[in-house]
Amino acid sequence: MDKKALIDLIGVYAQANGPAGFEHEIADSVIQHTGQYGETTRDSMQNVYVRRRGNQGDRIRVQLDAHLDEVGLIVQSINSRGMLKVLPLGSWVAGNIPAHLFRVRNRQGVWIPAIAASKPPHYLTEAEKKQGVSMDQIELDLGASSRQEVLEDFGVDLAAPVVPHVSFHYDEHKDLLLGKAFDCRLGCAAMTQTLKVLDQDRLDVDLVAAFSVQEEIGGRGAMVTARQIGADLAIIFEGTPADDNFASADESQTSLGKGPMLRHMDRSMVTHPGFQKYALDLARQAGIPVQEAVRSGGGTNAGLIHTEGRGIPCLVIGVPVRYIHTHYGWAKLADVQSAVDLATALIRSFDDQILEKLLY
């Protein structure tokens, strides 16, 4: 595996702008980096499909999924002082937003900086100091002084998309990735790398990768891709929340550096037990580090894909990320590489009898 190329790919994907509903830029980037691995198409929602070279059309069909969108904001209104009121695109903890830097896309397609406004402590009342921040209090400041200036000089309109303004970094010595949108750009990178590793293989199944949109606001893109592909099996790549920085050693199930997390359950799906066992057994046999989790919350595109057609067995390969749904995330490159190792090993093992092997 070309380590530098994978790091560069993660950096390109992570720094691309693409909040839910506005995935054009990251879709362009994905097409650029996957076009050599098969027939690449894009639908009207911006879902990107890569139908692998060598597909025959009469074999077991495997869908790969990773979502393009990141959590962001959308401009709801512009007040007379030139401040932008916003609504969330995806789930945020409102208190994590103030005093951070964002990018807002203007009507010329240029992303310009904006600060999430916070009142200086000198002006806070005692009551304000004690209360938490709610989403309806959040405003973005472009540096303008009036609504007219926002519209005419900055070129920002209603419904302008907003993303965190963060640079990507990789620490070679500590194997640490730092950046935004690791949910799910690490999954997108792992899926792209999986296509690359398998490019010259002769597989016994057909393979279609779908880079889907709007996962953060209900998995709307995955509903479309699943119907379009009509898969027999699906592997979903995710950037999944790590818990090792707050959970006890006895309870932590998603630690950085211990391999991808394979969840048995979350609020959107009970993972197909036969597929889960098959993947865990294969990982152990191949010496690929993995973690198991039973999640009380959260959900992925698998929750939607597994109910399509006659029911599609789904497996979620999650790369642990600390602080997802905020500006910044920590992750380990080794976990991304292990996710690729597991996915490629699984796909190489699939044959025309794979569905019977997953019976339980």
Residue pairs with C-beta under 8 A, 6 or more apart in sequence:
1 193
1 197
1 337
1 340
3 333
3 337
6 189
6 193
6 333
6 336
6 337
7 170
7 177
7 333
9 33
9 189
9 192
9 193
10 168
10 170
10 177
10 179
10 185
10 186
10 189
10 333
10 336
11 168
11 170
11 179
12 29
12 33
13 26
13 29
13 30
13 181
13 185
13 188
13 189
13 192
14 168
14 179
14 180
14 181
14 182
14 185
14 186
15 166
15 167
15 168
15 179
15 180
16 25
16 26
16 29
16 181
16 185
17 25
17 26
17 103
17 105
17 111
17 161
17 163
18 24
18 25
18 26
18 27
18 68
18 69
18 70
18 163
18 181
19 69
19 70
19 71
19 72
19 73
19 74
19 89
19 90
19 161
19 162
19 163
19 216
20 69
20 70
20 71
20 72
20 89
20 90
20 213
20 214
20 215
20 216
20 217
21 69
21 74
21 89
21 161
21 213
21 214
21 217
22 72
22 105
22 161
23 46
23 68
23 69
23 213
23 214
24 46
26 68
26 69
26 185
26 188
27 42
27 46
27 48
27 68
27 211
27 213
30 48
30 68
30 188
30 192
30 211
31 40
31 42
31 48
33 192
34 40
34 48
34 50
34 192
34 195
34 209
34 211
36 199
37 50
37 52
37 53
37 195
37 196
37 199
38 50
38 51
38 52
38 53
38 55
38 195
38 209
39 49
39 50
39 51
39 53
40 48
40 49
40 50
40 51
41 48
41 49
41 51
42 48
42 49
43 49
43 224
43 228
45 213
45 214
45 220
45 221
45 224
46 68
46 213
46 221
47 210
47 211
47 212
47 213
47 221
47 224
47 225
47 228
48 68
48 210
48 211
49 208
49 209
49 210
49 211
49 225
49 228
49 229
50 195
50 208
50 209
50 210
50 211
51 207
51 208
52 195
52 198
52 203
52 206
52 207
52 208
52 209
53 199
54 202
54 203
55 206
55 207
55 208
56 206
57 206
59 204
59 205
59 206
59 352
60 204
60 205
60 206
60 232
60 233
60 350
60 351
60 352
60 354
60 355
61 205
61 206
61 207
61 208
61 229
61 230
61 231
61 232
61 233
62 205
62 206
62 207
62 208
62 231
62 232
62 233
62 234
62 235
62 347
62 350
63 208
63 209
63 210
63 225
63 226
63 229
63 231
63 233
63 234
63 235
63 305
63 312
64 191
64 194
64 195
64 207
64 208
64 209
64 210
64 234
64 235
64 236
64 237
64 343
65 191
65 209
65 210
65 212
65 222
65 225
65 234
65 235
65 236
65 237
65 301
65 302
65 305
66 184
66 187
66 188
66 190
66 191
66 209
66 211
66 212
66 236
66 237
66 238
67 184
67 187
67 188
67 211
67 212
67 213
67 214
67 215
67 216
67 219
67 221
67 222
67 301
68 184
68 188
68 211
68 212
68 213
68 221
69 89
69 90
69 184
69 213
69 214
69 215
69 216
69 217
69 221
70 90
70 163
70 164
70 180
70 181
70 183
70 184
70 185
70 216
71 88
71 89
71 90
71 91
71 92
71 181
71 183
71 216
71 325
72 88
72 89
72 90
72 161
72 162
72 163
72 164
73 86
73 87
73 88
73 89
73 92
73 102
73 138
73 140
73 161
73 162
73 163
74 86
74 87
74 89
74 159
74 160
74 161
74 162
75 84
75 85
75 86
75 104
75 140
75 156
75 157
75 158
75 159
75 160
75 162
76 85
76 86
76 87
76 158
77 84
77 85
77 158
78 84
78 85
78 147
78 150
78 151
78 156
78 158
79 85
79 139
79 147
80 146
80 147
81 145
81 146
81 147
82 141
82 142
82 144
82 145
82 146
82 147
82 149
82 150
83 117
83 139
83 140
83 141
84 104
84 114
84 139
84 140
84 141
84 142
84 150
84 156
84 160
85 136
85 138
85 139
86 138
86 139
86 140
86 162
87 135
88 135
89 161
89 216
89 217
90 216
90 217
90 325
91 216
91 325
92 135
92 325
92 326
93 325
93 326
94 132
94 133
94 134
94 135
94 137
94 138
95 132
95 133
96 326
96 327
97 116
97 133
97 138
98 116
98 117
98 118
98 133
98 138
99 115
99 116
99 118
100 115
100 116
100 164
100 165
100 327
101 113
101 114
101 115
101 116
101 164
101 165
101 166
101 327
102 113
102 114
102 115
102 116
102 140
102 162
102 163
102 164
102 165
103 111
103 112
103 113
103 114
103 162
103 163
103 164
103 165
104 111
104 112
104 113
104 114
104 140
104 142
104 156
104 160
104 161
104 162
105 111
105 112
105 160
105 161
105 162
106 112
106 154
106 155
106 156
106 157
106 160
107 155
107 156
107 157
107 160
108 155
110 155
111 163
112 142
112 154
112 156
113 142
113 165
114 140
114 141
114 142
114 162
115 140
115 141
116 138
116 139
116 140
116 141
117 138
117 139
117 140
117 141
119 128
121 129
140 162
142 150
142 154
142 156
144 150
144 153
144 154
150 156
151 157
163 180
163 181
164 180
164 181
164 326
164 327
164 328
166 179
166 180
166 327
166 328
167 179
168 177
168 178
168 179
168 180
169 177
169 178
169 179
170 176
170 177
170 178
170 333
171 178
175 257
175 332
175 333
175 334
176 330
176 331
176 332
176 333
177 186
177 329
177 330
177 331
177 332
177 333
177 336
178 328
178 329
178 330
179 185
179 328
179 329
180 327
180 328
180 329
181 329
182 239
182 319
182 321
182 324
182 329
182 331
183 238
183 239
183 240
183 241
183 321
183 324
183 325
183 329
184 215
184 237
184 238
184 239
185 239
186 237
186 239
186 319
186 321
186 331
186 336
187 236
187 237
187 238
187 239
187 317
187 319
187 339
188 211
188 237
189 336
190 237
190 317
190 319
190 336
190 339
190 340
190 343
191 209
191 211
191 237
191 343
193 336
193 340
194 209
194 340
194 343
194 344
194 347
195 207
195 209
197 340
197 344
198 207
198 344
198 347
198 348
201 348
203 347
203 348
203 350
204 350
204 351
204 352
205 233
205 347
205 350
205 351
205 352
205 354
207 347
208 229
208 231
210 222
210 225
210 228
210 229
212 219
212 221
212 222
212 224
212 225
212 301
213 220
213 221
214 220
214 221
215 221
215 222
215 300
215 301
219 299
219 300
219 301
219 303
219 304
221 301
222 301
222 304
222 305
223 304
223 308
225 305
226 234
226 304
226 305
226 308
226 309
226 312
227 308
230 309
231 305
231 309
231 312
232 312
232 313
232 355
233 275
233 312
233 313
233 314
233 350
233 354
233 355
234 302
234 305
234 306
234 312
234 313
234 314
234 315
235 314
235 315
235 317
235 343
235 346
235 347
236 300
236 301
236 302
236 305
236 314
236 315
236 316
236 317
237 317
237 318
237 319
237 339
237 343
238 300
238 316
238 317
238 318
238 319
239 318
239 319
239 321
239 324
239 329
239 331
240 254
240 261
240 263
240 298
240 316
240 318
240 319
240 320
240 321
240 324
241 254
241 298
241 320
241 321
241 322
241 324
241 325
242 254
242 255
242 256
242 320
242 321
242 322
242 330
243 251
243 252
243 253
243 254
243 255
244 252
244 254
244 255
244 256
244 320
244 322
245 322
247 253
253 261
253 291
253 292
253 293
253 294
253 295
254 261
254 291
254 293
254 318
254 320
255 291
255 320
256 320
256 322
256 330
256 331
256 332
256 335
257 332
257 334
257 335
258 289
258 291
258 320
258 335
259 283
259 288
259 289
259 290
259 291
259 334
259 335
259 338
260 290
260 291
260 317
260 318
260 319
260 320
260 335
260 338
260 339
260 342
261 290
261 291
261 292
261 293
261 318
261 319
261 320
262 271
262 276
262 279
262 280
262 283
262 290
262 291
262 292
262 293
262 315
262 316
262 317
262 318
263 271
263 292
263 293
263 294
263 295
263 316
263 318
264 270
264 271
264 273
264 276
264 292
264 293
264 294
265 271
265 294
265 295
266 295
266 296
266 297
266 298
266 299
266 300
266 303
267 295
267 296
267 297
267 298
267 299
267 303
268 298
268 299
268 300
268 302
268 303
268 304
269 299
269 300
269 302
269 303
269 306
269 314
269 316
271 302
271 314
271 315
271 316
272 306
272 313
272 314
272 315
272 358
273 360
274 313
274 357
274 358
274 359
274 360
275 313
275 314
275 315
275 358
276 315
277 360
278 346
278 357
278 358
279 290
279 315
279 342
279 346
280 290
280 292
282 288
282 342
282 345
282 346
282 349
283 289
283 290
283 342
283 345
286 341
286 342
286 345
288 338
288 341
288 342
288 345
289 338
290 338
290 342
291 320
300 316
300 318
302 314
302 315
302 316
305 312
305 314
306 312
306 313
306 314
313 355
313 358
315 346
317 339
317 342
317 343
318 339
319 331
319 335
319 336
319 339
320 331
320 332
320 335
321 329
321 330
321 331
322 329
322 330
322 331
323 329
323 330
